[in-house]
Amino acid sequence: MDGDITTTRRRGVNQSGLRDHNERLILSVLQRHRTVPAAELARRTGLSKPTVSTILRNLEEDGLVRRGDPVRGKVGKPSTPIELDPDGAFSVGLKIGRRSADLLLLDFVGTVREQLHTSYDYPMPDAVFGFLKAGLKDLLESLPANQQKRVCGIGIGTPFELWKWHDLSGLAAEKFRSWKDVDFAQEVAHFSNLPVYVVNDATAACHAEHLYGRGKEYRDFAYFYIGSFIGGGIALNGTVFEGNKGNAGALGSMRTTGPLGESQQLIDTASLHLLEARLIEAGIDPDLMWKKPQDWSRLSRYVDPWIGETAQELAKASLSICSVIDFEAILVDGAFPPEIREELVERVRRYLVNQDKRGLIAPTVEIGTVGENARAIGAASGPIFAEYLLDTNAGLSSI
């Protein structure tokens, strides 16, 4: 592949630079509602029909939207649905996890086109950036040349204070702690000129659920994502709230109590590393948990008690969250098979019935639908939002 594909910022998607407000508004409505006739776009955005027509014509010329087949109603002229063109823009998402990293190519409507995976004992910087460099080349080569120029950036989902995530010693510990001084954009600039957007990994997962999962159903919700370590995010007024330092919704740090009454965090009592520890104690290779496709049926003896204990912790944590903000829903997702997610949510609902809810409005507890790819998909959505869509803090829940 020619070197300039990864080192030259794509051109041709938007010849006039960043999209203007009205273009972003229309693209945001289409992202949220998928297919919308032009007349309905005018109504939802408050723009005049001629203005909408002009903008749609420009967006069509730029390859960002396309028209569907006309739909004839009972009266009047046929209605032509407008939708985002999946090939209009692409983004790359990298998830840095405790045991593995995932790299994927996301299209304009949120479909994963290609995906790469690697595993390791610890996510050392050299290995992670080496994986990104090689993987980026492979992902871009999977696209036709004219579409390679439509890749608008790289989103990286990484745990908060990643450098503290280890029990290493000596030289290995020093190497791992070097994450503290890593400038992600600077590292990526060594092999690509694509812009880089960094987000907390659990917040990224919340973004994915908000954009592509059940998050569209609720104005306000709290979100748990259970990976090797549990994390979370919150959505308020139709937008994911990242907070002053980008660490809002750090639900894994919520206080809880251990079996001996000791003070702990939710991360210590409701994470998958606890299940891994049970398997290791039983002489079972924990890598069985992560093999694709995931099948935990042979591990039910160890998974069932983990689900019960985790559900209790999530029930208590859900009420604690709702004592601050009366969220409409609690969404639960994670890096496990769908049937495990379903059973976990059902258990949380049961435990909530008997919890002390004085002064609280009990939330509905629902299953997250994006699944194990949520962190990488959410990371990849960052560049697309930055270049083409309105910041949801602008109040898109009303459109």
C-alpha positions in Angstrom: 0.0 0.0 0.0 1.3 3.5 -0.8 2.5 5.3 2.3 0.4 8.4 1.7 -2.8 6.5 2.4 -2.1 6.5 6.1 -0.2 9.7 6.3 -2.3 12.0 4.2 -5.5 13.4 5.7 -8.4 12.3 3.5 -9.9 14.9 1.2 -13.0 14.9 -1.0 -15.5 14.1 1.7 -16.0 17.8 2.5 -14.3 20.2 0.1 -15.2 23.2 2.2 -13.7 22.0 5.5 -15.8 21.1 8.5 -19.5 20.8 8.0 -21.5 23.8 8.9 -24.2 23.8 11.6 -27.2 23.1 9.4 -25.5 20.3 7.6 -24.5 18.7 10.9 -28.0 19.1 12.2 -29.5 17.3 9.2 -26.8 14.5 9.4 -27.5 14.2 13.1 -31.3 13.8 12.6 -30.5 11.1 10.0 -28.1 9.3 12.3 -30.7 9.3 15.1 -33.7 8.3 13.0 -32.1 6.4 10.2 -34.6 7.2 7.4 -36.4 10.6 7.1 -38.2 12.2 4.2 -37.1 15.7 3.2 -40.3 17.3 4.4 -39.9 15.6 7.8 -36.3 16.8 8.0 -37.6 20.4 7.6 -40.1 19.9 10.3 -37.6 18.4 12.8 -34.9 20.9 12.2 -37.0 24.0 11.8 -35.3 24.8 8.5 -37.2 25.9 5.4 -37.9 23.3 2.8 -35.7 25.1 0.2 -32.8 25.3 2.6 -33.2 21.5 3.4 -33.3 20.8 -0.4 -30.1 22.8 -1.0 -28.3 21.1 1.9 -29.4 17.6 0.9 -28.1 18.3 -2.7 -24.7 19.3 -1.3 -24.6 16.3 1.0 -25.5 14.0 -1.9 -22.7 15.5 -4.0 -20.3 14.8 -1.2 -21.5 11.2 -0.9 -22.7 11.5 2.6 -26.5 10.9 2.1 -28.5 9.0 -0.4 -32.2 8.8 -1.5 -34.2 5.7 -1.1 -37.1 4.5 -3.4 -40.1 6.8 -3.3 -42.9 5.7 -1.0 -46.5 6.5 -2.3 -49.0 7.3 0.4 -52.8 7.4 0.1 -52.8 11.0 -1.0 -50.3 13.5 -2.4 -46.9 13.1 -4.0 -44.7 10.1 -3.2 -42.3 10.6 -0.3 -38.6 10.0 -0.9 -36.8 8.8 2.2 -33.3 10.2 2.9 -30.6 8.3 4.8 -26.9 8.4 5.5 -24.8 6.7 2.9 -22.8 3.9 4.8 -19.8 4.6 2.5 -19.9 8.3 3.2 -17.4 8.2 6.0 -15.4 5.7 8.0 -13.6 5.7 11.3 -11.1 3.4 13.1 -11.7 2.4 16.7 -9.1 0.9 19.1 -10.1 -0.6 22.4 -7.2 -1.2 24.9 -8.2 -3.8 27.4 -6.6 -5.6 30.3 -6.3 -8.9 28.4 -6.7 -7.9 24.7 -7.0 -5.1 22.2 -9.5 -4.8 19.4 -9.2 -2.6 16.3 -12.2 -2.1 13.9 -13.3 -0.1 10.9 -16.7 1.5 11.4 -18.8 2.9 8.6 -21.1 6.0 8.7 -24.1 4.1 10.0 -22.3 2.2 12.7 -21.7 -1.1 10.9 -18.3 -2.8 11.7 -16.7 -3.5 8.3 -13.5 -5.2 9.4 -12.1 -6.1 12.8 -8.7 -7.3 14.2 -7.9 -8.7 17.6 -4.8 -9.4 19.7 -4.3 -10.7 23.2 -1.5 -10.2 25.7 -0.6 -10.7 29.4 -0.3 -7.0 29.8 -1.0 -4.1 27.4 2.5 -2.8 27.0 2.7 0.5 25.0 5.1 -0.9 22.3 2.8 -3.9 21.6 -0.4 -1.8 21.5 0.9 0.8 19.1 2.6 -1.9 17.0 -0.8 -3.6 16.7 -2.4 -0.3 15.8 0.2 0.5 13.1 0.0 -2.8 11.4 -3.8 -3.1 11.9 -4.5 0.3 10.5 -2.6 -0.6 7.3 -4.7 -3.8 6.9 -8.0 -2.0 7.6 -7.3 0.8 5.1 -6.3 -1.8 2.5 -9.6 -3.5 2.9 -11.3 -0.4 1.4 -11.3 0.7 -2.3 -8.9 3.5 -2.9 -11.6 6.1 -3.2 -13.1 5.1 0.2 -9.7 5.1 1.9 -9.8 8.9 1.7 -13.1 8.9 3.6 -11.5 7.6 6.9 -11.9 10.6 9.1 -9.9 9.6 12.2 -8.9 7.2 14.9 -10.7 6.9 18.2 -9.0 5.2 21.1 -10.9 3.8 24.1 -8.5 3.4 27.1 -9.1 2.8 30.8 -8.7 5.8 33.2 -5.2 5.9 34.6 -4.1 2.8 32.6 -0.6 2.9 34.1 -2.0 1.8 37.5 -3.4 -1.4 36.1 -0.8 -3.9 37.0 0.9 -6.1 39.6 4.2 -6.2 37.9 7.6 -5.5 39.4 11.1 -4.4 38.2 11.7 -3.4 34.6 8.3 -4.6 33.4 6.6 -2.4 36.0 8.6 0.6 34.8 7.7 -0.1 31.2 4.0 -0.4 32.0 4.0 2.8 34.1 5.3 4.6 31.0 1.6 4.8 29.9 1.4 7.8 32.2 3.5 9.9 29.9 2.1 8.6 26.6 0.8 11.2 24.2 -1.6 9.1 22.0 -1.7 11.6 19.2 2.0 12.0 19.1 2.5 8.2 19.0 0.1 7.8 16.2 1.6 10.6 14.3 4.7 8.4 13.8 2.8 6.4 11.2 -0.5 8.2 10.4 -1.7 11.7 9.9 -5.3 10.8 10.9 -6.6 12.9 13.8 -6.8 11.0 17.1 -9.6 11.1 19.7 -9.1 9.6 23.1 -11.9 8.6 25.4 -12.4 6.5 28.6 -13.2 3.0 27.5 -16.3 2.6 29.5 -17.6 6.0 28.4 -16.9 4.9 24.8 -19.1 1.8 25.4 -21.8 4.1 26.8 -21.5 6.2 23.6 -22.0 3.0 21.5 -25.1 2.0 23.4 -26.5 5.6 23.1 -25.9 5.8 19.4 -26.4 2.3 18.2 -28.2 0.4 21.0 -31.1 1.0 23.3 -29.8 4.4 24.5 -32.1 6.1 21.9 -35.1 4.9 23.9 -34.2 6.9 27.0 -33.5 10.5 27.7 -31.5 9.7 30.9 -29.9 6.4 31.8 -26.9 4.9 33.7 -24.9 2.3 31.9 -22.7 -0.6 33.3 -20.2 -2.3 31.1 -18.6 -5.4 32.6 -15.2 -6.4 31.2 -12.2 -7.6 33.1 -13.0 -4.6 35.2 -16.5 -3.0 35.5 -17.0 0.5 34.3 -19.8 2.7 33.3 -21.2 5.9 31.8 -24.3 8.1 32.2 -26.6 9.8 29.7 -28.4 13.0 30.6 -31.0 14.9 28.5 -30.3 12.7 25.4 -26.5 12.9 25.5 -23.6 11.0 27.1 -22.2 13.2 29.8 -18.4 12.9 30.0 -17.8 15.4 32.8 -15.1 18.0 33.6 -12.2 15.6 33.2 -13.8 13.1 30.9 -14.3 10.6 33.8 -18.0 11.0 34.6 -19.9 7.8 35.1 -16.8 6.1 36.8 -19.3 3.6 38.3 -16.6 1.0 38.9 -15.3 3.2 41.6 -18.5 3.2 43.6 -18.0 2.2 47.2 -19.3 -1.2 48.4 -18.6 -3.6 51.2 -16.6 -6.8 51.0 -17.6 -10.2 52.6 -15.8 -9.3 55.9 -17.3 -5.8 56.0 -14.2 -4.2 54.5 -14.6 -1.1 52.3 -14.2 -2.0 48.6 -15.1 -0.6 45.2 -17.6 -2.1 42.7 -14.6 -3.0 40.5 -13.5 -5.4 43.3 -16.9 -7.2 43.5 -18.6 -7.1 40.1 -15.9 -7.6 37.4 -14.9 -10.5 35.2 -11.5 -10.8 36.7 -13.2 -12.4 39.7 -14.6 -15.2 37.4 -11.1 -15.6 35.9 -9.7 -16.0 39.4 -12.3 -18.8 40.2 -11.3 -20.6 37.0 -7.6 -20.4 37.8 -8.2 -21.7 41.3 -10.1 -24.6 39.8 -7.2 -25.4 37.4 -9.1 -24.1 34.4 -7.5 -22.0 31.7 -9.3 -18.6 31.9 -8.6 -18.1 28.2 -11.7 -20.2 27.6 -13.7 -17.1 28.5 -12.4 -15.1 25.7 -12.2 -17.5 22.8 -14.3 -16.5 19.7 -17.2 -17.3 19.4 -17.7 -17.1 23.2 -19.2 -20.3 24.7 -19.4 -20.5 28.5 -21.7 -23.5 28.6 -18.9 -25.7 30.0 -18.2 -23.1 32.7 -21.7 -22.9 34.3 -20.6 -24.3 37.6 -18.4 -21.2 38.1 -20.4 -18.7 36.1 -23.7 -19.2 37.9 -22.4 -18.1 41.4 -20.5 -15.2 39.7 -23.8 -14.0 38.1 -25.6 -14.2 41.5 -23.0 -12.1 43.3 -22.6 -9.6 40.5 -26.3 -9.1 40.3 -26.6 -8.3 44.0 -23.8 -5.7 43.6 -25.4 -4.2 40.5 -28.8 -4.0 42.3 -27.3 -2.0 45.2 -25.2 0.2 42.9 -28.3 0.9 40.7 -30.2 2.3 43.7 -27.2 4.3 44.8 -26.9 5.9 41.4 -30.7 6.7 41.3 -30.4 8.4 44.7 -28.5 11.2 42.9 -30.4 11.3 39.6 -33.6 9.5 39.0 -32.5 7.7 35.8 -35.2 6.2 33.6 -33.2 3.1 33.1 -30.1 1.1 34.0 -28.6 -0.6 31.0 -26.2 -3.5 31.5 -23.8 -4.9 28.9 -20.5 -6.6 28.9 -17.8 -8.8 27.3 -19.8 -12.0 27.7 -22.2 -14.2 25.7 -25.7 -12.8 25.2 -27.3 -15.5 27.4 -25.1 -14.5 30.3 -26.1 -10.9 29.9 -29.8 -11.8 29.8 -29.5 -13.9 33.0 -27.5 -11.3 34.8 -30.1 -8.6 34.0 -33.0 -10.9 35.1 -31.2 -11.5 38.4 -30.6 -7.8 39.0 -34.3 -7.2 38.5 -35.2 -9.8 41.1 -32.7 -8.5 43.6 -34.1 -5.0 43.2 -37.6 -6.1 44.3 -36.4 -6.7 47.9 -34.0 -3.8 48.2 -34.8 -0.9 50.5 -36.1 1.7 48.1 -37.4 4.3 50.5 -37.4 7.8 48.9 -36.3 6.3 45.5 -38.0 5.7 42.2 -36.8 2.2 41.1 -35.4 2.3 37.6 -36.2 -0.2 34.9 -33.2 -2.5 34.3 -32.6 -3.4 30.7 -30.2 -5.4 28.6 -27.6 -3.4 26.6 -27.5 -4.6 23.0 -24.1 -3.6 21.5 -22.2 -6.3 23.3 -18.5 -7.0 23.6 -17.5 -4.6 20.8 -19.1 -1.6 22.6 -15.8 0.0 23.7 -14.2 -0.1 20.2 -17.4 1.0 18.4 -17.9 3.8 20.8 -14.2 4.9 20.4 -14.7 4.8 16.6 -17.8 7.0 16.8 -15.7 9.9 18.2 -14.1 11.0 14.9 -17.4 10.7 13.0 -19.1 12.9 15.6 -16.3 15.4 15.6 -16.4 15.9 11.9 -20.0 15.4 10.8 -22.5 15.5 13.6 -23.7 18.0 16.2 -22.4 17.6 19.8 -25.3 15.9 21.5 -25.0 18.4 24.3 -26.8 20.7 21.9 -30.0 18.9 22.8 -30.7 16.4 20.0 -33.2 14.5 22.2 -35.8 17.0 20.8 -35.2 16.1 17.2 
